[in-house]
Amino acid sequence: MTALARSGEANQPPSRSNRIFNRDSSWYFSTREGKNAGPYDSRGEAEQAVVDFVDFLRVADWDTRIKYLAAITATTHTRLT
């Protein structure tokens, strides 16, 4: 999976595969905003959730993205399904 740099970023972002982790028998992924999304039952489910998350951010209008990112920032863990 190739990570895409955001507009205005000089450096390549971390690989999305490095954002997926297991904690207490559940799978999560970390967002660029530093939030953990999950839990998911498997690594594959968490990997698909990353793809879905990025796809959502690509197509959502600006106001929706801002509200969504504010919502996940306000919580410790967010299930993105």
N, C-alpha and C positions, 0 to 999 in steps of 0.2 A: 504494500500500500504506500503510495507516494504522498507525502504531506505537501500542502500548498502554502506558500508564504502569503501572509495577509498584505494588503496594500500598505506600502510605506515601511515594510519590514525588510531590513537588509539581510538578515540571517535566515537560514532555512529553519523552520520550526522542528521540534522533536518529532521523531517518527511516531505515528499513531500507535504502532504495536508496542512502543515503550510506555504508552499511557494506560495499558491494560494490566490489571493486577488482581490477585486473589487475596481475599481477607476473610477469615472465618468461614471457609468453604463456599464463599460467594465471589462472583466476579464483578469488577468495577472498571470504569475508565475515568481518567482525569481530563478535564477540559483545559483549554488554554487559560481560562479564567481561574484555574486552580481549584475547581470543584470536582468532587467525585460523583459520578453518575452510576447508579445501580441500586440494588444488587441484581445480578443476572445469574442464571443457573449454570451457564457454561461460558468458557472463553469465546467460543464461536458466537454465542448470543451477544456477548459484550462487543466483539468485533463488528457485528452487524449493527449494533446500536451506535457505534462510532460513525459508520457510514451513513446511517439514517440521520444522525445529529448534524453532520456536515452538510448533507443534502438539504436538510431543513433550513440551515443558516444561509445556504446559497440562494434559496428561492423565496424566503420570507421577506416581507417588506421591512423597512428600517424600524418602524414603530413596534412591529411584532417581535423583531429580534431584540430590541432594547427591553421590552417587557419580559420576554422569555429569559434573557440573561440576568435581569434583575431578580426574577423568581428563583432561578437556580442559585444565585449568589446568596439568597436569603435562607437557604436550607443547607443542611449538611450533606445529605445524600438525596439524589433525585433520580427516580426511575424514568428513563427517557424511552417510553414505548407508547 
